[in-house]
Amino acid sequence: MRQRLSSEPDRYRGRRRVPTPPRSRYAAVGAAAFLGAGVVAIGAAANFPDAKTVSPDVLQSLSQSQDSQAAADAINNRGDSTRASRGETRDAAAKAGAKLTEEEAAAEVYLLPVDDYQYTSPFGVRFGKLHAGIDLAAPDGTPYKAVHGGTVTAAGYNGGYGYSITVRQDDGTEIIYAHSRRLLVKKGDVVKAGQVVGEVGNTGYSYGTHLHLEVHVNGTPTDPIKFLQAHGVDILLQTESQYLMLSSTGADS
């Protein structure tokens, strides 16, 4: 045992000093913790209810989805003042004089699924898995509508999707509405665009109250933003240009 120096304070008597590890050891510990957290995050991501193995059929649309997300970020950064008013758009339609019969309008029209929402998550790859739809945040119980007419082929609790609805259109396209609080239609029902079919919720494997919207074309998940834009509905701007054709009906009397 070493002799205590006369200058050594009494508070150190009987104690042994632990050598300070070198900086490299701290770096190794920090790196291990970071990598461990990453493994946990990847493991959790594998349990996402709407995550699917990436198919070559959807890879082409993923780059377009990134463009959609960039546009959404730009719009959100500019604020609500940049969003076109759907009411003003519809008024302009009435002045334009576009006309369709009631049957044609019902067959062609596409509408927004929710009147007011926050676009929170895009279609794309997360941790090597495909997030096969988009997420639209809205308060619990907010009514949501069918974006297009079709037949309800599934309605009920569906594992990670929670309470969900699948609507099959005449051309075979399927639209899925997930994480609902309540469903207002049942399997076999025929719905029209704009019909309220459920309420926004947080059921299933959901992180926050929102509507998860998926579009499957020929059985393949497709970016809903691009799909709806092609039909006159802009999720990012919250506009329904297809609605313009509903301003009047039939031929001139």
N, C-alpha and C positions, 0 to 999 in steps of 0.2 A: 504493500500500500504506500502511495506517495505521501510525502509530508505536506501538510497544509502550509502554504506560504503565509507569512505573518500579515501580508497585505490582502489575503483572500477574505471576502466578507463571510460572516458567520452563517448567512442564509444558504451558502453553498455547502456547508459542512454535511457530510454523510451522503451527498448526492453525486451521481455519476452523469457526466455530460454525454449526450447522444450525438455522435458526429453528424453534421449536416450532409445529406446526400448531394452528389454533384448535380449541376444543372441538367445534365443529360438524362438523369433519372426522372426529374420532374417532367421533362419533355416526353419521355416514354410513357409515364403515367397518364399525362394529358391526352396523348394520342390514343392510348388504349381506351380511355373513357369516351372519346369522340367516336371511335370506330364502333364501340359497343352500342352507343346511342343510335348510330346509323343502322346497325343490324336490327335493333328493336323497331325502328321506324319502318324498315323494309318488311319485317315480319308483320307489322300491323297493317301495312298497305296491302298485303296479300289477302287480307280479310275484307277488303272493300266489297260491298254487295254488288256494285255495278262495275267491278273490275274483271276484265276478261283477257285471256291470252290474245296477244296482238296477232291479227290475221293479215296476210299480205294484201288482202282486198281493201283494207282500210288504211294502209300506210300512205297512199297517195293523198288522202283527205287530211292527214295529220298536219302536213305543212300548211294547208289552207286554214286549219283550225288555229294554228299559231298566229296567223294573220288576223283571224277573228278576235283572238284574245288581245292582241296588240291594239286593235281598233277599240275594243271595249275599254281597255285601260285609258286610252286617250280620251274617250267620251266621259268616263268617270272623273278623270282629272279636270276636265273642263266644266263639270257640274251639270245640273239638270237644265240649265238655260239653253244647252245645245240640243236638247231632245225635241224633236218635232211633236207638235200637238196632234194627237189622233183626231180630236174633234175638228181642228182646223183642216186637217187632211180630208176628212169626210165632207166638210162643207164645200171644199174645193171640188170634190168629186161631183157633188150635186150640180155645180155650175158647169162642169165639163160635159154633162149630158150623156155619159156612158150608160148603156142600157143592156140588160140581160133579162130573159124571162126568169120567173121565180125558180123554176126547176133548174135552169142553167146556173143560176147564182148559187143555189144550194149545192150543186155538184162540184163547182169550181172553187168556192171561197175557202180561204185559209185565214185564221185569226190568231191573235196572241192568246196563250193559255191563261194568263193572269193579267188583270188590269194594271196593277202596280207591283213592281218587284225590283230586286237588286240582282243583277247577273253576277254570280259568285264563282262559278267553276266551269271551265271549258271541256269540250270533248278532246281527249288526247291521252297520251301515255303517262301513267304515274308509277314510278318504281318498277318499270318493266311490264306493267299491266295496263290494259286499256280501260280508261274511264269512258264508258260507252255512251254517255249522254252529256247534258248540261244541267247545271243547278241554278234555280231561280229562287232566291230567298224572299220570303214574305211572312207576315205574322201568322201565328197558329190559327187555323180555322178560316183563312182566306179562301173564298171559292175559286176554283180553277175550272176552265172550260175546255171542251174538245176543240182542238185546233182545226179539225176537218171532220167531215161526216164519215160514218162507218159503222161497223158492227162490233159490239163488245165481245171479245173472245175469251177474256179472263177478267175476273174482278174478285178480289179477296186478299187474304194475307199470303204473301209470297216471300218467306224467309227474309233475307237481307233487304229486300225491297220494301218490306213492311206491307201496308195496305196499298195495293197497286191495281191499275186498270190497263188492259191492252185493248186498243181499238184497231181493227183491221179495215183498211179502206178497200174500195172496189178493185183497185189495181194490185192488191196484195201487200202494200206498204203497211207496216205496223207502227203504231205510236204508243209508247208506254209512259204512264204517269205513276210515279212511285213516291213512297214515304208519306202517304196520305194519312190525315187524321180520321177522315170518314169518306166512305164511298157512297155515291148517290145513284149509281146504276148497277145493274147486275149482268151476268153473262147472258148473251142473246139479245140484249137491248140494241136497238138501232138509234144512233145519236146523230145530231146535226152539228155543224160548226157553230161554236158560240154557246152550245148547251152546257150548263153547269153539270159536271160529272163527279166532282169530289171537292174535298177541302184540304188545303195545305197542312201538313203535319210533320212529325218527327219520328215516325215508326220505322221499325227495322233497324238496320245498321246505318244510322243517320247521325250526323254531327251538326245539329242545328236545324231549325224549322225551315224547310224549303221544299220545292217541287223539283224532283229529278225527272227530266224529260228525255226519252230516247226515241230515235227513229231508226227502223230497220227496213231497208230496201232490198228486196229479194233475199231476205234472211240475214243481210249483212248490216251491222251497225254503221250509221252514217252521221256525219256532223249535223245536228239539228239546225244550227245557224245557217249553214250553206243550203241545206235542203229547204228551209222556210224562206230564205231570201229568194230562191228560185220561184217561189209561189207568192211573192209579194209581201211577205211578212219579215220585218227586220227586228230581231230580238234585241240587238244592241241599241237601236234608236227607238224601240218600242212603238213601231208604226205598223199599220196594216194597209198597204196600198191596194191589196186585192179587194178591200172593202169598197173601193171606189165604184166598182161595177154594180153595187147593190143600191145605188142612189135612185134608180128608176127601173121600171119593169116593162118588158114587151116592146112592141113597135108603137110608133106614134098613133094616137087615137084620132 
